[in-house]
Amino acid sequence: MREEDQEKEEDNGEALSAEPGLLRLGVLVSGAGTNLQAILDTVHVRGEAAVVAVGSDVAAAAALARAAAAGVPTSTFVSDRYDDRASRDAAMADWLTEHGASLVVLAGYMRLLTPGFLARFPEAVINVHPSLLPAFPGPDAIGDALAHGVKVFGVTVHFVDEGVDSGPIILQRAVELPGARTAEEVHARLRELEHQMLPEAIRLIARGALSFDATSPRRVIVGS
């Protein structure tokens, strides 16, 4: 971090208290935060997990206001305040750790995480992506799918590894949209799935219902 930025960034509150053993979520966001809101409205208020911190790479992200309204501490980690990605991600990992996050949820976070960050949360970072991976990874999944003329779209929730949308898959669901023409039209349908699937994946992790296949580390087994 540059010298003028060495003072630690402030957040908007103290870490939330959570019952012992409750899964504590650190959520990273970049935009409007509808997936964050889905988490807050489901697993958070029902006591299935606790959102203890929300961080963003965008200072004006609307998602931060959603977190603040729920009483969740927030902080921003804007790239130009740091010398490089590694120092930014280290500061972000420190902040999440200080707030007790044990699972990091990417809810519309539009930056790639560095290997150093992922090493701080091994097998404990998940993402939601608007395609049926491994098809159409990357930031314009819906646009790429439309350009290829696909008729079936979908959503994937997966663990994050050092690749681009390449981590082990937790959940997938598909929807047929043979007449879709615009990304906005497709995303409106997929958003409904995202809002269901991301909390569902968090519940599975909170219950200890996920495991990795010993014969295939990329395969996630969903138990009861």
C-alpha positions as CSV (number, residue, x, y, z in Angstrom):
1,M,0.0,0.0,0.0
2,R,1.3,3.5,-0.7
3,E,2.6,5.6,2.2
4,E,-0.4,7.9,2.1
5,D,-2.7,5.0,2.4
6,Q,-1.0,3.1,5.2
7,E,-3.7,4.2,7.7
8,K,-6.2,1.4,8.0
9,E,-9.5,1.9,6.2
10,E,-12.5,2.6,8.3
11,D,-15.6,0.5,8.3
12,N,-19.1,1.4,9.3
13,G,-19.4,-0.6,12.5
14,E,-18.3,-3.3,14.8
15,A,-18.4,-7.0,13.8
16,L,-21.7,-8.5,14.4
17,S,-22.0,-11.0,17.2
18,A,-23.0,-14.5,16.1
19,E,-23.9,-17.6,18.1
20,P,-20.9,-20.0,18.6
21,G,-20.7,-22.4,15.7
22,L,-22.8,-20.2,13.3
23,L,-21.2,-19.9,9.9
24,R,-19.9,-16.3,9.6
25,L,-20.0,-14.8,6.1
26,G,-17.8,-12.2,4.5
27,V,-19.5,-11.0,1.4
28,L,-17.7,-9.2,-1.5
29,V,-19.7,-7.0,-3.9
30,S,-19.2,-4.6,-6.8
31,G,-22.7,-3.4,-7.8
32,A,-26.3,-3.2,-6.8
33,G,-26.2,-6.1,-4.3
34,T,-29.4,-8.0,-5.1
35,N,-27.6,-11.3,-4.3
36,L,-26.4,-9.8,-1.0
37,Q,-30.0,-8.8,-0.3
38,A,-31.1,-12.3,-1.0
39,I,-28.6,-13.6,1.6
40,L,-29.6,-11.0,4.1
41,D,-33.3,-11.8,3.7
42,T,-32.9,-15.6,4.0
43,V,-30.0,-17.3,5.8
44,H,-29.0,-14.1,7.7
45,V,-32.4,-13.2,9.2
46,R,-33.3,-16.9,9.8
47,G,-30.1,-17.5,11.8
48,E,-28.8,-20.1,9.4
49,A,-25.6,-18.1,8.9
50,A,-24.5,-14.6,9.8
51,V,-23.2,-11.9,7.4
52,V,-20.5,-10.2,9.5
53,A,-18.8,-8.0,6.9
54,V,-19.4,-6.7,3.4
55,G,-16.5,-5.4,1.3
56,S,-16.4,-3.8,-2.1
57,D,-13.9,-2.6,-4.7
58,V,-16.4,0.2,-5.7
59,A,-16.8,3.0,-3.2
60,A,-20.2,3.9,-4.5
61,A,-21.6,0.4,-4.8
62,A,-25.3,0.4,-3.9
63,A,-24.8,-3.0,-2.1
64,L,-22.9,-1.2,0.7
65,A,-26.1,0.7,1.5
66,R,-28.0,-2.6,1.7
67,A,-25.4,-3.9,4.2
68,A,-25.4,-0.8,6.3
69,A,-29.2,-0.9,6.5
70,A,-28.9,-4.4,7.9
71,G,-26.4,-3.2,10.4
72,V,-23.5,-5.1,8.8
73,P,-20.0,-3.5,8.8
74,T,-18.7,-2.4,5.4
75,S,-15.4,-1.3,3.9
76,T,-14.1,-0.4,0.5
77,F,-10.9,-1.6,-1.2
78,V,-10.5,0.5,-4.3
79,S,-7.6,-0.5,-6.5
80,D,-6.0,2.9,-6.9
81,R,-5.4,3.1,-3.2
82,Y,-3.0,0.2,-3.3
83,D,0.3,-0.5,-5.0
84,D,-1.0,-3.7,-6.6
85,R,-3.7,-6.4,-6.4
86,A,-1.7,-8.5,-3.9
87,S,-1.6,-5.6,-1.3
88,R,-5.2,-4.8,-1.9
89,D,-6.3,-8.4,-1.4
90,A,-4.1,-8.8,1.7
91,A,-5.8,-5.8,3.3
92,M,-9.2,-7.2,2.4
93,A,-8.3,-10.6,3.8
94,D,-7.0,-9.0,7.0
95,W,-10.3,-7.0,7.4
96,L,-12.5,-10.1,6.8
97,T,-10.4,-12.1,9.2
98,E,-10.7,-9.4,11.9
99,H,-14.5,-9.6,11.5
100,G,-14.4,-13.3,11.9
101,A,-15.5,-14.4,8.4
102,S,-15.0,-18.1,7.8
103,L,-16.7,-18.3,4.4
104,V,-16.2,-15.6,1.7
105,V,-19.1,-15.2,-0.7
106,L,-18.7,-13.4,-4.0
107,A,-22.1,-11.8,-4.7
108,G,-21.5,-9.9,-7.9
109,Y,-17.8,-9.2,-7.1
110,M,-16.2,-8.3,-10.4
111,R,-12.5,-8.7,-9.6
112,L,-10.3,-11.8,-9.7
113,L,-8.9,-12.7,-6.3
114,T,-5.1,-13.3,-6.0
115,P,-3.7,-16.7,-4.9
116,G,-2.6,-15.0,-1.7
117,F,-6.2,-14.2,-0.8
118,L,-7.4,-17.6,-1.6
119,A,-4.7,-19.2,0.5
120,R,-6.1,-17.3,3.5
121,F,-9.5,-18.9,3.0
122,P,-8.8,-22.4,1.6
123,E,-11.9,-24.1,0.1
124,A,-13.9,-21.3,1.7
125,V,-14.6,-18.9,-1.2
126,I,-17.7,-19.3,-3.3
127,N,-19.1,-17.5,-6.3
128,V,-22.3,-17.3,-8.3
129,H,-21.9,-17.2,-12.1
130,P,-24.6,-16.7,-14.8
131,S,-23.8,-19.7,-17.0
132,L,-23.7,-23.4,-16.9
133,L,-20.0,-23.8,-16.3
134,P,-17.6,-24.8,-17.8
135,A,-19.4,-23.1,-20.6
136,F,-19.0,-19.3,-20.9
137,P,-16.7,-18.3,-18.0
138,G,-15.6,-14.7,-17.6
139,P,-17.3,-11.3,-17.1
140,D,-19.7,-11.4,-20.1
141,A,-21.1,-14.9,-19.8
142,I,-24.6,-14.0,-20.9
143,G,-23.4,-11.9,-23.9
144,D,-21.1,-14.8,-24.9
145,A,-24.0,-17.3,-24.7
146,L,-26.3,-15.1,-26.8
147,A,-23.6,-14.6,-29.4
148,H,-23.4,-18.4,-29.6
149,G,-27.1,-18.7,-30.1
150,V,-27.7,-21.0,-27.1
151,K,-31.3,-21.9,-26.1
152,V,-30.6,-23.1,-22.6
153,F,-29.0,-20.7,-20.0
154,G,-28.3,-21.3,-16.4
155,V,-26.6,-20.4,-13.1
156,T,-23.7,-22.1,-11.3
157,V,-22.5,-21.7,-7.7
158,H,-19.0,-22.9,-7.4
159,F,-15.9,-22.8,-5.2
160,V,-13.3,-20.3,-6.3
161,D,-9.8,-21.4,-7.4
162,E,-7.0,-19.6,-9.1
163,G,-8.6,-19.9,-12.5
164,V,-11.4,-17.9,-14.1
165,D,-14.7,-19.5,-13.0
166,S,-13.0,-22.9,-13.0
167,G,-13.5,-24.1,-9.4
168,P,-15.5,-27.2,-8.3
169,I,-19.2,-26.9,-8.9
170,I,-21.6,-26.9,-6.0
171,L,-25.0,-26.3,-7.7
172,Q,-26.3,-25.8,-11.2
173,R,-29.7,-25.0,-12.6
174,A,-30.8,-24.4,-16.2
175,V,-33.7,-22.5,-17.8
176,E,-34.8,-22.7,-21.4
177,L,-35.0,-19.3,-23.1
178,P,-35.3,-20.1,-26.8
179,G,-36.6,-16.7,-27.7
180,A,-34.1,-14.6,-25.7
181,R,-32.5,-11.7,-27.6
182,T,-31.0,-9.4,-25.0
183,A,-28.7,-9.8,-22.0
184,E,-31.1,-7.9,-19.8
185,E,-33.9,-10.3,-20.6
186,V,-31.7,-13.3,-19.8
187,H,-30.3,-11.8,-16.6
188,A,-33.8,-11.0,-15.3
189,R,-34.6,-14.7,-15.5
190,L,-31.3,-15.9,-14.2
191,R,-31.3,-13.4,-11.3
192,E,-34.3,-15.3,-9.8
193,L,-32.2,-18.5,-9.8
194,E,-29.2,-16.7,-8.3
195,H,-31.3,-15.4,-5.4
196,Q,-32.4,-19.0,-4.6
197,M,-29.1,-20.9,-5.3
198,L,-26.6,-18.7,-3.4
199,P,-28.5,-19.0,-0.1
200,E,-29.0,-22.7,-0.7
201,A,-25.3,-23.3,-1.2
202,I,-24.6,-21.4,2.0
203,R,-27.1,-23.6,3.9
204,L,-25.4,-26.7,2.6
205,I,-22.0,-25.5,3.8
206,A,-23.4,-24.4,7.1
207,R,-24.8,-27.9,7.6
208,G,-21.6,-29.6,6.6
209,A,-23.5,-31.2,3.8
210,L,-20.7,-30.7,1.2
211,S,-17.6,-32.8,0.7
212,F,-15.0,-33.4,-2.0
213,D,-14.8,-36.7,-3.8
214,A,-11.6,-38.4,-2.8
215,T,-11.2,-39.9,-6.3
216,S,-11.9,-36.5,-8.0
217,P,-11.0,-33.4,-6.1
218,R,-13.0,-31.2,-8.5
219,R,-16.2,-33.1,-7.8
220,V,-18.4,-31.8,-4.9
221,I,-20.7,-34.3,-3.3
222,V,-23.9,-32.9,-1.8
223,G,-25.1,-34.9,1.2
224,S,-28.2,-34.6,3.3
